[in-house]
Amino acid sequence: MLAITKENYDVEVAKADGLVVIDFWAEWCGPCRMLAPVFQEASEELTSVKFCKVNVDEQPELTRKFGVSSIPMLAVMKDGNVLTTLVGYRTKDMLVAELSEYVEE
């Protein structure tokens, strides 16, 4: 899973083609640890979507940029713009269903 930093954000996210989903997380966050395998499984199912992670403790500038106040938070982006955010744990089926409405066939 690609780790996003302020150094690689422009190339990997802002200028990326297609849908990008960023998981804002932290080591100490229980729900974040529960979501991690779900996020991984969803990335294997939705292969046209780019899945990335931002550690909120290591990337405070990106955390502020996205206005993250609760984690886990997923930012769903396209063409450098946030389409929606999803806060909290969800099952793989829920996550895939939520993201599928943004995936172009």
Order of alpha helices (4+ residues) and beta strands (2+ residues): beta-beta-alpha-beta-alpha-beta-beta-alpha
